[in-house]
Amino acid sequence: MLVAFSVTPIGQGEGVADLVAEAVRIVRASGLPHETTAMFTTIEGEWDEVMDVVRRATEAVSARAGRVSLVLKADLRPGVTDALHTKVAAIDRLLAGGETGADATDR
């Protein structure tokens, strides 16, 4: 399963990097495959372990902010591993002209 999430403290002004860093610290310490971008952090693993990390990351931010926004998007596909990288690789192959859409998306 892949989960992309964003946890944002509300009412803390424009500079929230220190609070967001607390959430990312928990993700990185989890040992699960992950990537952090400017807008979301994506984690890969089993339901219980991924949701536990999201919960702990959210709690870390809410401990220092009275209100928190959590945005979460999940891709549940049993039996698939390393989707964090293979989904992007399929797009890269298509852009390079190496495969048809059906070939690349079957992975």
Biopython code that builds the backbone (N, CA, C, O; Angstrom):
import numpy as np
from Bio.PDB.StructureBuilder import StructureBuilder

atoms = [
    (1, "MET", "N", (0.841, -1.168, 0.000)),
    (1, "MET", "CA", (0.000, 0.000, 0.000)),
    (1, "MET", "C", (0.883, 1.226, 0.000)),
    (1, "MET", "O", (1.912, 1.272, 0.674)),
    (2, "LEU", "N", (0.468, 2.217, -0.763)),
    (2, "LEU", "CA", (1.118, 3.520, -0.742)),
    (2, "LEU", "C", (0.184, 4.512, -0.081)),
    (2, "LEU", "O", (-1.016, 4.522, -0.358)),
    (3, "VAL", "N", (0.725, 5.341, 0.786)),
    (3, "VAL", "CA", (-0.053, 6.417, 1.381)),
    (3, "VAL", "C", (0.732, 7.710, 1.219)),
    (3, "VAL", "O", (1.865, 7.835, 1.682)),
    (4, "ALA", "N", (0.102, 8.665, 0.552)),
    (4, "ALA", "CA", (0.656, 10.008, 0.457)),
    (4, "ALA", "C", (-0.109, 10.859, 1.458)),
    (4, "ALA", "O", (-1.340, 10.885, 1.450)),
    (5, "PHE", "N", (0.622, 11.552, 2.317)),
    (5, "PHE", "CA", (-0.080, 12.375, 3.295)),
    (5, "PHE", "C", (0.642, 13.692, 3.530)),
    (5, "PHE", "O", (1.842, 13.832, 3.294)),
    (6, "SER", "N", (-0.135, 14.635, 3.999)),
    (6, "SER", "CA", (0.374, 15.950, 4.356)),
    (6, "SER", "C", (-0.266, 16.325, 5.682)),
    (6, "SER", "O", (-1.489, 16.310, 5.818)),
    (7, "VAL", "N", (0.560, 16.657, 6.648)),
    (7, "VAL", "CA", (0.054, 17.112, 7.940)),
    (7, "VAL", "C", (0.535, 18.550, 8.129)),
    (7, "VAL", "O", (1.731, 18.836, 8.088)),
    (8, "THR", "N", (-0.433, 19.446, 8.338)),
    (8, "THR", "CA", (-0.131, 20.871, 8.398)),
    (8, "THR", "C", (-0.715, 21.490, 9.660)),
    (8, "THR", "O", (-1.913, 21.366, 9.916)),
    (9, "PRO", "N", (0.115, 22.150, 10.444)),
    (9, "PRO", "CA", (-0.409, 22.866, 11.609)),
    (9, "PRO", "C", (-1.201, 24.085, 11.141)),
    (9, "PRO", "O", (-0.782, 24.789, 10.222)),
    (10, "ILE", "N", (-2.327, 24.327, 11.765)),
    (10, "ILE", "CA", (-3.187, 25.466, 11.439)),
    (10, "ILE", "C", (-3.020, 26.532, 12.522)),
    (10, "ILE", "O", (-2.928, 26.230, 13.711)),
    (11, "GLY", "N", (-2.984, 27.789, 12.072)),
    (11, "GLY", "CA", (-2.899, 28.897, 13.015)),
    (11, "GLY", "C", (-1.499, 29.155, 13.544)),
    (11, "GLY", "O", (-1.337, 29.811, 14.573)),
    (12, "GLN", "N", (-0.490, 28.650, 12.856)),
    (12, "GLN", "CA", (0.890, 28.821, 13.304)),
    (12, "GLN", "C", (1.649, 29.820, 12.437)),
    (12, "GLN", "O", (2.864, 29.961, 12.579)),
    (13, "GLY", "N", (0.959, 30.506, 11.552)),
    (13, "GLY", "CA", (1.617, 31.441, 10.643)),
    (13, "GLY", "C", (2.114, 30.723, 9.396)),
    (13, "GLY", "O", (1.808, 29.554, 9.162)),
    (14, "GLU", "N", (2.890, 31.457, 8.602)),
    (14, "GLU", "CA", (3.359, 30.896, 7.334)),
    (14, "GLU", "C", (4.522, 29.937, 7.496)),
    (14, "GLU", "O", (4.637, 28.987, 6.723)),
    (15, "GLY", "N", (5.379, 30.151, 8.464)),
    (15, "GLY", "CA", (6.555, 29.305, 8.644)),
    (15, "GLY", "C", (6.252, 28.104, 9.527)),
    (15, "GLY", "O", (6.249, 28.216, 10.753)),
    (16, "VAL", "N", (6.000, 26.969, 8.915)),
    (16, "VAL", "CA", (5.647, 25.761, 9.673)),
    (16, "VAL", "C", (6.660, 24.635, 9.487)),
    (16, "VAL", "O", (6.410, 23.501, 9.896)),
    (17, "ALA", "N", (7.794, 24.942, 8.876)),
    (17, "ALA", "CA", (8.778, 23.902, 8.552)),
    (17, "ALA", "C", (9.244, 23.144, 9.786)),
    (17, "ALA", "O", (9.438, 21.931, 9.719)),
    (18, "ASP", "N", (9.429, 23.828, 10.909)),
    (18, "ASP", "CA", (9.899, 23.130, 12.111)),
    (18, "ASP", "C", (8.895, 22.107, 12.605)),
    (18, "ASP", "O", (9.284, 21.047, 13.095)),
    (19, "LEU", "N", (7.607, 22.405, 12.485)),
    (19, "LEU", "CA", (6.581, 21.457, 12.907)),
    (19, "LEU", "C", (6.431, 20.317, 11.907)),
    (19, "LEU", "O", (6.263, 19.163, 12.303)),
    (20, "VAL", "N", (6.491, 20.627, 10.633)),
    (20, "VAL", "CA", (6.408, 19.588, 9.605)),
    (20, "VAL", "C", (7.616, 18.658, 9.714)),
    (20, "VAL", "O", (7.501, 17.454, 9.483)),
    (21, "ALA", "N", (8.759, 19.215, 10.062)),
    (21, "ALA", "CA", (9.968, 18.397, 10.223)),
    (21, "ALA", "C", (9.779, 17.337, 11.301)),
    (21, "ALA", "O", (10.360, 16.255, 11.207)),
    (22, "GLU", "N", (8.992, 17.623, 12.306)),
    (22, "GLU", "CA", (8.708, 16.626, 13.347)),
    (22, "GLU", "C", (7.989, 15.421, 12.750)),
    (22, "GLU", "O", (8.282, 14.278, 13.102)),
    (23, "ALA", "N", (7.055, 15.681, 11.854)),
    (23, "ALA", "CA", (6.324, 14.586, 11.198)),
    (23, "ALA", "C", (7.258, 13.782, 10.305)),
    (23, "ALA", "O", (7.227, 12.552, 10.316)),
    (24, "VAL", "N", (8.083, 14.471, 9.537)),
    (24, "VAL", "CA", (9.010, 13.787, 8.631)),
    (24, "VAL", "C", (10.040, 12.976, 9.415)),
    (24, "VAL", "O", (10.452, 11.901, 8.980)),
    (25, "ARG", "N", (10.445, 13.485, 10.551)),
    (25, "ARG", "CA", (11.397, 12.751, 11.403)),
    (25, "ARG", "C", (10.823, 11.380, 11.787)),
    (25, "ARG", "O", (11.544, 10.382, 11.787)),
    (26, "ILE", "N", (9.551, 11.337, 12.107)),
    (26, "ILE", "CA", (8.897, 10.074, 12.486)),
    (26, "ILE", "C", (8.824, 9.133, 11.290)),
    (26, "ILE", "O", (9.050, 7.932, 11.433)),
    (27, "VAL", "N", (8.511, 9.666, 10.120)),
    (27, "VAL", "CA", (8.472, 8.839, 8.914)),
    (27, "VAL", "C", (9.842, 8.229, 8.660)),
    (27, "VAL", "O", (9.953, 7.025, 8.426)),
    (28, "ARG", "N", (10.872, 9.039, 8.704)),
    (28, "ARG", "CA", (12.227, 8.547, 8.426)),
    (28, "ARG", "C", (12.681, 7.515, 9.449)),
    (28, "ARG", "O", (13.375, 6.559, 9.101)),
    (29, "ALA", "N", (12.301, 7.698, 10.689)),
    (29, "ALA", "CA", (12.687, 6.751, 11.744)),
    (29, "ALA", "C", (11.918, 5.435, 11.640)),
    (29, "ALA", "O", (12.322, 4.436, 12.235)),
    (30, "SER", "N", (10.828, 5.425, 10.899)),
    (30, "SER", "CA", (9.988, 4.217, 10.802)),
    (30, "SER", "C", (10.687, 3.077, 10.077)),
    (30, "SER", "O", (10.367, 1.912, 10.312)),
    (31, "GLY", "N", (11.618, 3.385, 9.217)),
    (31, "GLY", "CA", (12.281, 2.354, 8.425)),
    (31, "GLY", "C", (11.502, 1.934, 7.196)),
    (31, "GLY", "O", (11.986, 1.112, 6.417)),
    (32, "LEU", "N", (10.308, 2.475, 6.999)),
    (32, "LEU", "CA", (9.514, 2.149, 5.813)),
    (32, "LEU", "C", (10.024, 2.939, 4.607)),
    (32, "LEU", "O", (10.528, 4.051, 4.768)),
    (33, "PRO", "N", (9.899, 2.377, 3.397)),
    (33, "PRO", "CA", (10.256, 3.140, 2.214)),
    (33, "PRO", "C", (9.400, 4.405, 2.145)),
    (33, "PRO", "O", (8.193, 4.356, 2.382)),
    (34, "HIS", "N", (10.022, 5.523, 1.824)),
    (34, "HIS", "CA", (9.291, 6.790, 1.800)),
    (34, "HIS", "C", (9.996, 7.801, 0.910)),
    (34, "HIS", "O", (11.177, 7.662, 0.590)),
    (35, "GLU", "N", (9.249, 8.813, 0.524)),
    (35, "GLU", "CA", (9.780, 9.958, -0.202)),
    (35, "GLU", "C", (9.033, 11.186, 0.279)),
    (35, "GLU", "O", (7.818, 11.151, 0.474)),
    (36, "THR", "N", (9.764, 12.265, 0.468)),
    (36, "THR", "CA", (9.154, 13.523, 0.855)),
    (36, "THR", "C", (9.357, 14.528, -0.264)),
    (36, "THR", "O", (10.471, 14.716, -0.753)),
    (37, "THR", "N", (8.265, 15.175, -0.666)),
    (37, "THR", "CA", (8.318, 16.228, -1.675)),
    (37, "THR", "C", (7.851, 17.529, -1.027)),
    (37, "THR", "O", (7.593, 17.578, 0.175)),
    (38, "ALA", "N", (7.747, 18.562, -1.823)),
    (38, "ALA", "CA", (7.352, 19.867, -1.292)),
    (38, "ALA", "C", (5.940, 19.872, -0.701)),
    (38, "ALA", "O", (5.630, 20.698, 0.157)),
    (39, "MET", "N", (5.083, 18.948, -1.160)),
    (39, "MET", "CA", (3.690, 18.963, -0.724)),
    (39, "MET", "C", (3.247, 17.754, 0.084)),
    (39, "MET", "O", (2.337, 17.868, 0.905)),
    (40, "PHE", "N", (3.873, 16.586, -0.130)),
    (40, "PHE", "CA", (3.430, 15.361, 0.515)),
    (40, "PHE", "C", (4.610, 14.479, 0.883)),
    (40, "PHE", "O", (5.710, 14.622, 0.350)),
    (41, "THR", "N", (4.354, 13.572, 1.800)),
    (41, "THR", "CA", (5.274, 12.476, 2.076)),
    (41, "THR", "C", (4.522, 11.204, 1.721)),
    (41, "THR", "O", (3.373, 11.019, 2.120)),
    (42, "THR", "N", (5.184, 10.324, 0.963)),
    (42, "THR", "CA", (4.590, 9.057, 0.567)),
    (42, "THR", "C", (5.326, 7.939, 1.282)),
    (42, "THR", "O", (6.557, 7.906, 1.305)),
    (43, "ILE", "N", (4.561, 7.021, 1.866)),
    (43, "ILE", "CA", (5.114, 5.885, 2.605)),
    (43, "ILE", "C", (4.564, 4.609, 1.976)),
    (43, "ILE", "O", (3.428, 4.571, 1.501)),
    (44, "GLU", "N", (5.394, 3.560, 1.982)),
    (44, "GLU", "CA", (4.948, 2.272, 1.458)),
    (44, "GLU", "C", (5.081, 1.208, 2.540)),
    (44, "GLU", "O", (6.093, 1.143, 3.237)),
    (45, "GLY", "N", (4.057, 0.378, 2.673)),
    (45, "GLY", "CA", (4.096, -0.719, 3.635)),
    (45, "GLY", "C", (2.723, -1.334, 3.788)),
    (45, "GLY", "O", (1.826, -1.095, 2.980)),
    (46, "GLU", "N", (2.573, -2.115, 4.814)),
    (46, "GLU", "CA", (1.282, -2.737, 5.120)),
    (46, "GLU", "C", (0.389, -1.729, 5.844)),
    (46, "GLU", "O", (0.874, -0.785, 6.467)),
    (47, "TRP", "N", (-0.925, -1.946, 5.748)),
    (47, "TRP", "CA", (-1.918, -1.016, 6.306)),
    (47, "TRP", "C", (-1.576, -0.577, 7.727)),
    (47, "TRP", "O", (-1.440, 0.617, 7.992)),
    (48, "ASP", "N", (-1.436, -1.533, 8.639)),
    (48, "ASP", "CA", (-1.253, -1.191, 10.050)),
    (48, "ASP", "C", (0.022, -0.394, 10.296)),
    (48, "ASP", "O", (0.013, 0.560, 11.074)),
    (49, "GLU", "N", (1.112, -0.772, 9.644)),
    (49, "GLU", "CA", (2.365, -0.071, 9.886)),
    (49, "GLU", "C", (2.361, 1.327, 9.268)),
    (49, "GLU", "O", (2.889, 2.264, 9.867)),
    (50, "VAL", "N", (1.774, 1.480, 8.082)),
    (50, "VAL", "CA", (1.714, 2.796, 7.455)),
    (50, "VAL", "C", (0.799, 3.730, 8.244)),
    (50, "VAL", "O", (1.152, 4.879, 8.507)),
    (51, "MET", "N", (-0.374, 3.228, 8.619)),
    (51, "MET", "CA", (-1.308, 4.071, 9.353)),
    (51, "MET", "C", (-0.775, 4.448, 10.735)),
    (51, "MET", "O", (-1.067, 5.532, 11.240)),
    (52, "ASP", "N", (0.000, 3.562, 11.340)),
    (52, "ASP", "CA", (0.621, 3.886, 12.617)),
    (52, "ASP", "C", (1.600, 5.046, 12.462)),
    (52, "ASP", "O", (1.647, 5.936, 13.312)),
    (53, "VAL", "N", (2.375, 5.043, 11.395)),
    (53, "VAL", "CA", (3.322, 6.136, 11.156)),
    (53, "VAL", "C", (2.573, 7.443, 10.899)),
    (53, "VAL", "O", (2.957, 8.488, 11.425)),
    (54, "VAL", "N", (1.513, 7.395, 10.098)),
    (54, "VAL", "CA", (0.711, 8.595, 9.839)),
    (54, "VAL", "C", (0.125, 9.126, 11.150)),
    (54, "VAL", "O", (0.149, 10.331, 11.402)),
    (55, "ARG", "N", (-0.398, 8.227, 11.979)),
    (55, "ARG", "CA", (-0.973, 8.642, 13.262)),
    (55, "ARG", "C", (0.084, 9.313, 14.140)),
    (55, "ARG", "O", (-0.159, 10.383, 14.697)),
    (56, "ARG", "N", (1.259, 8.681, 14.263)),
    (56, "ARG", "CA", (2.312, 9.231, 15.117)),
    (56, "ARG", "C", (2.849, 10.559, 14.584)),
    (56, "ARG", "O", (3.158, 11.463, 15.362)),
    (57, "ALA", "N", (2.960, 10.676, 13.273)),
    (57, "ALA", "CA", (3.417, 11.930, 12.673)),
    (57, "ALA", "C", (2.407, 13.049, 12.934)),
    (57, "ALA", "O", (2.785, 14.179, 13.244)),
    (58, "THR", "N", (1.127, 12.722, 12.807)),
    (58, "THR", "CA", (0.072, 13.700, 13.063)),
    (58, "THR", "C", (0.057, 14.110, 14.533)),
    (58, "THR", "O", (-0.094, 15.288, 14.855)),
    (59, "GLU", "N", (0.213, 13.140, 15.410)),
    (59, "GLU", "CA", (0.251, 13.443, 16.847)),
    (59, "GLU", "C", (1.447, 14.321, 17.217)),
    (59, "GLU", "O", (1.341, 15.175, 18.097)),
    (60, "ALA", "N", (2.568, 14.116, 16.556)),
    (60, "ALA", "CA", (3.757, 14.926, 16.838)),
    (60, "ALA", "C", (3.514, 16.397, 16.498)),
    (60, "ALA", "O", (3.929, 17.293, 17.233)),
    (61, "VAL", "N", (2.842, 16.630, 15.381)),
    (61, "VAL", "CA", (2.529, 18.004, 14.995)),
    (61, "VAL", "C", (1.457, 18.578, 15.907)),
    (61, "VAL", "O", (1.562, 19.728, 16.333)),
    (62, "SER", "N", (0.432, 17.800, 16.212)),
    (62, "SER", "CA", (-0.659, 18.308, 17.049)),
    (62, "SER", "C", (-0.220, 18.563, 18.485)),
    (62, "SER", "O", (-0.881, 19.313, 19.204)),
    (63, "ALA", "N", (0.869, 17.963, 18.912)),
    (63, "ALA", "CA", (1.385, 18.226, 20.257)),
    (63, "ALA", "C", (1.879, 19.666, 20.393)),
    (63, "ALA", "O", (1.955, 20.207, 21.496)),
    (64, "ARG", "N", (2.212, 20.278, 19.253)),
    (64, "ARG", "CA", (2.728, 21.649, 19.282)),
    (64, "ARG", "C", (1.812, 22.647, 18.596)),
    (64, "ARG", "O", (2.108, 23.842, 18.561)),
    (65, "ALA", "N", (0.699, 22.165, 18.049)),
    (65, "ALA", "CA", (-0.261, 23.040, 17.375)),
    (65, "ALA", "C", (-1.659, 22.643, 17.810)),
    (65, "ALA", "O", (-1.982, 21.456, 17.869)),
    (66, "GLY", "N", (-2.482, 23.621, 18.114)),
    (66, "GLY", "CA", (-3.832, 23.345, 18.592)),
    (66, "GLY", "C", (-4.754, 22.756, 17.543)),
    (66, "GLY", "O", (-5.750, 22.112, 17.872)),
    (67, "ARG", "N", (-4.420, 22.976, 16.278)),
    (67, "ARG", "CA", (-5.265, 22.484, 15.184)),
    (67, "ARG", "C", (-4.358, 21.976, 14.072)),
    (67, "ARG", "O", (-3.332, 22.585, 13.768)),
    (68, "VAL", "N", (-4.747, 20.843, 13.459)),
    (68, "VAL", "CA", (-3.929, 20.220, 12.424)),
    (68, "VAL", "C", (-4.815, 19.769, 11.274)),
    (68, "VAL", "O", (-5.905, 19.236, 11.481)),
    (69, "SER", "N", (-4.326, 19.993, 10.054)),
    (69, "SER", "CA", (-4.999, 19.482, 8.859)),
    (69, "SER", "C", (-4.231, 18.258, 8.384)),
    (69, "SER", "O", (-3.006, 18.287, 8.272)),
    (70, "LEU", "N", (-4.967, 17.175, 8.104)),
    (70, "LEU", "CA", (-4.369, 15.956, 7.579)),
    (70, "LEU", "C", (-5.037, 15.625, 6.252)),
    (70, "LEU", "O", (-6.253, 15.448, 6.187)),
    (71, "VAL", "N", (-4.233, 15.541, 5.195)),
    (71, "VAL", "CA", (-4.703, 15.125, 3.873)),
    (71, "VAL", "C", (-4.036, 13.794, 3.592)),
    (71, "VAL", "O", (-2.822, 13.657, 3.747)),
    (72, "LEU", "N", (-4.825, 12.813, 3.179)),
    (72, "LEU", "CA", (-4.300, 11.463, 2.982)),
    (72, "LEU", "C", (-4.893, 10.862, 1.717)),
    (72, "LEU", "O", (-6.096, 10.960, 1.471)),
    (73, "LYS", "N", (-4.032, 10.239, 0.919)),
    (73, "LYS", "CA", (-4.476, 9.521, -0.272)),
    (73, "LYS", "C", (-3.778, 8.176, -0.267)),
    (73, "LYS", "O", (-2.567, 8.106, -0.057)),
    (74, "ALA", "N", (-4.535, 7.094, -0.497)),
    (74, "ALA", "CA", (-3.960, 5.752, -0.422)),
    (74, "ALA", "C", (-4.198, 4.983, -1.710)),
    (74, "ALA", "O", (-5.229, 5.132, -2.367)),
    (75, "ASP", "N", (-3.214, 4.153, -2.055)),
    (75, "ASP", "CA", (-3.307, 3.238, -3.188)),
    (75, "ASP", "C", (-3.147, 1.830, -2.622)),
    (75, "ASP", "O", (-2.045, 1.421, -2.255)),
    (76, "LEU", "N", (-4.249, 1.098, -2.554)),
    (76, "LEU", "CA", (-4.236, -0.252, -2.004)),
    (76, "LEU", "C", (-4.222, -1.246, -3.153)),
    (76, "LEU", "O", (-5.193, -1.360, -3.902)),
    (77, "ARG", "N", (-3.119, -1.960, -3.286)),
    (77, "ARG", "CA", (-2.978, -2.929, -4.368)),
    (77, "ARG", "C", (-2.233, -4.145, -3.833)),
    (77, "ARG", "O", (-1.003, -4.177, -3.851)),
    (78, "PRO", "N", (-2.973, -5.147, -3.354)),
    (78, "PRO", "CA", (-2.352, -6.325, -2.750)),
    (78, "PRO", "C", (-1.345, -6.996, -3.679)),
    (78, "PRO", "O", (-1.562, -7.097, -4.887)),
    (79, "GLY", "N", (-0.254, -7.445, -3.097)),
    (79, "GLY", "CA", (0.752, -8.187, -3.838)),
    (79, "GLY", "C", (1.778, -7.333, -4.558)),
    (79, "GLY", "O", (2.735, -7.865, -5.120)),
    (80, "VAL", "N", (1.600, -6.037, -4.552)),
    (80, "VAL", "CA", (2.540, -5.149, -5.237)),
    (80, "VAL", "C", (3.570, -4.656, -4.228)),
    (80, "VAL", "O", (3.231, -4.210, -3.131)),
    (81, "THR", "N", (4.823, -4.748, -4.622)),
    (81, "THR", "CA", (5.895, -4.204, -3.784)),
    (81, "THR", "C", (6.695, -3.188, -4.587)),
    (81, "THR", "O", (6.719, -3.231, -5.817)),
    (82, "ASP", "N", (7.332, -2.298, -3.895)),
    (82, "ASP", "CA", (8.145, -1.228, -4.468)),
    (82, "ASP", "C", (7.359, -0.347, -5.429)),
    (82, "ASP", "O", (7.912, 0.156, -6.407)),
    (83, "ALA", "N", (6.084, -0.162, -5.157)),
    (83, "ALA", "CA", (5.255, 0.712, -5.992)),
    (83, "ALA", "C", (5.753, 2.148, -5.939)),
    (83, "ALA", "O", (5.530, 2.923, -6.869)),
    (84, "LEU", "N", (6.416, 2.497, -4.867)),
    (84, "LEU", "CA", (6.971, 3.843, -4.716)),
    (84, "LEU", "C", (7.874, 4.189, -5.894)),
    (84, "LEU", "O", (7.937, 5.344, -6.316)),
    (85, "HIS", "N", (8.569, 3.193, -6.422)),
    (85, "HIS", "CA", (9.488, 3.429, -7.538)),
    (85, "HIS", "C", (8.952, 2.916, -8.872)),
    (85, "HIS", "O", (9.164, 3.555, -9.902)),
    (86, "THR", "N", (8.259, 1.769, -8.874)),
    (86, "THR", "CA", (7.836, 1.177, -10.142)),
    (86, "THR", "C", (6.766, 1.999, -10.852)),
    (86, "THR", "O", (6.708, 2.006, -12.082)),
    (87, "LYS", "N", (5.925, 2.687, -10.097)),
    (87, "LYS", "CA", (4.907, 3.524, -10.731)),
    (87, "LYS", "C", (5.556, 4.669, -11.505)),
    (87, "LYS", "O", (5.131, 4.996, -12.613)),
    (88, "VAL", "N", (6.568, 5.262, -10.927)),
    (88, "VAL", "CA", (7.278, 6.359, -11.587)),
    (88, "VAL", "C", (8.085, 5.824, -12.766)),
    (88, "VAL", "O", (8.142, 6.459, -13.819)),
    (89, "ALA", "N", (8.704, 4.667, -12.597)),
    (89, "ALA", "CA", (9.488, 4.069, -13.682)),
    (89, "ALA", "C", (8.608, 3.779, -14.894)),
    (89, "ALA", "O", (9.054, 3.942, -16.030)),
    (90, "ALA", "N", (7.375, 3.354, -14.673)),
    (90, "ALA", "CA", (6.462, 3.090, -15.789)),
    (90, "ALA", "C", (6.188, 4.364, -16.581)),
    (90, "ALA", "O", (6.150, 4.333, -17.811)),
    (91, "ILE", "N", (6.001, 5.461, -15.899)),
    (91, "ILE", "CA", (5.780, 6.751, -16.572)),
    (91, "ILE", "C", (7.031, 7.164, -17.336)),
    (91, "ILE", "O", (6.943, 7.631, -18.471)),
    (92, "ASP", "N", (8.195, 6.992, -16.713)),
    (92, "ASP", "CA", (9.454, 7.333, -17.379)),
    (92, "ASP", "C", (9.642, 6.526, -18.663)),
    (92, "ASP", "O", (10.099, 7.062, -19.673)),
    (93, "ARG", "N", (9.286, 5.229, -18.626)),
    (93, "ARG", "CA", (9.393, 4.397, -19.831)),
    (93, "ARG", "C", (8.462, 4.904, -20.928)),
    (93, "ARG", "O", (8.843, 4.951, -22.098)),
    (94, "LEU", "N", (7.257, 5.279, -20.553)),
    (94, "LEU", "CA", (6.318, 5.816, -21.535)),
    (94, "LEU", "C", (6.837, 7.107, -22.145)),
    (94, "LEU", "O", (6.756, 7.305, -23.357)),
    (95, "LEU", "N", (7.361, 7.970, -21.319)),
    (95, "LEU", "CA", (7.881, 9.244, -21.815)),
    (95, "LEU", "C", (9.079, 9.045, -22.735)),
    (95, "LEU", "O", (9.300, 9.837, -23.652)),
    (96, "ALA", "N", (9.846, 8.000, -22.496)),
    (96, "ALA", "CA", (11.004, 7.696, -23.333)),
    (96, "ALA", "C", (10.601, 6.967, -24.609)),
    (96, "ALA", "O", (11.439, 6.739, -25.482)),
    (97, "GLY", "N", (9.324, 6.598, -24.728)),
    (97, "GLY", "CA", (8.835, 5.910, -25.919)),
    (97, "GLY", "C", (9.153, 4.431, -25.941)),
    (97, "GLY", "O", (9.115, 3.798, -26.996)),
    (98, "GLY", "N", (9.469, 3.872, -24.768)),
    (98, "GLY", "CA", (9.882, 2.484, -24.715)),
    (98, "GLY", "C", (8.767, 1.471, -24.650)),
    (98, "GLY", "O", (9.008, 0.302, -24.952)),
    (99, "GLU", "N", (7.563, 1.847, -24.275)),
    (99, "GLU", "CA", (6.477, 0.887, -24.131)),
    (99, "GLU", "C", (5.160, 1.560, -24.455)),
    (99, "GLU", "O", (5.076, 2.786, -24.532)),
    (100, "THR", "N", (4.133, 0.747, -24.644)),
    (100, "THR", "CA", (2.785, 1.283, -24.804)),
    (100, "THR", "C", (2.193, 1.511, -23.428)),
    (100, "THR", "O", (2.740, 1.036, -22.433)),
    (101, "GLY", "N", (1.097, 2.222, -23.355)),
    (101, "GLY", "CA", (0.451, 2.499, -22.077)),
    (101, "GLY", "C", (0.082, 1.267, -21.302)),
    (101, "GLY", "O", (0.288, 1.218, -20.089)),
    (102, "ALA", "N", (-0.472, 0.243, -21.983)),
    (102, "ALA", "CA", (-0.882, -0.985, -21.308)),
    (102, "ALA", "C", (0.331, -1.728, -20.752)),
    (102, "ALA", "O", (0.276, -2.266, -19.647)),
    (103, "ASP", "N", (1.421, -1.760, -21.510)),
    (103, "ASP", "CA", (2.634, -2.446, -21.040)),
    (103, "ASP", "C", (3.167, -1.804, -19.772)),
    (103, "ASP", "O", (3.526, -2.498, -18.821)),
    (104, "ALA", "N", (3.218, -0.497, -19.759)),
    (104, "ALA", "CA", (3.839, 0.207, -18.633)),
    (104, "ALA", "C", (2.960, 0.205, -17.400)),
    (104, "ALA", "O", (3.479, 0.162, -16.285)),
    (105, "THR", "N", (1.654, 0.249, -17.561)),
    (105, "THR", "CA", (0.783, 0.362, -16.401)),
    (105, "THR", "C", (0.446, -0.963, -15.753)),
    (105, "THR", "O", (-0.145, -0.982, -14.673)),
    (106, "ASP", "N", (0.802, -2.068, -16.376)),
    (106, "ASP", "CA", (0.524, -3.372, -15.783)),
    (106, "ASP", "C", (1.432, -3.654, -14.591)),
    (106, "ASP", "O", (1.200, -4.626, -13.873)),
    (107, "ARG", "N", (2.409, -2.877, -14.368)),
    (107, "ARG", "CA", (3.382, -3.145, -13.311)),
    (107, "ARG", "C", (3.061, -2.423, -12.053)),
    (107, "ARG", "O", (3.789, -2.546, -11.068)),
]
sb = StructureBuilder()
sb.init_structure("model")
sb.init_model(0)
sb.init_chain("A")
sb.init_seg("    ")
for serial, (resi, resn, name, xyz) in enumerate(atoms, 1):
    if name == "N":
        sb.init_residue(resn, " ", resi, " ")
    sb.init_atom(name, np.array(xyz, "f"), 0.0, 1.0, " ", f" {name:<3s}", serial, name[0])
structure = sb.get_structure()
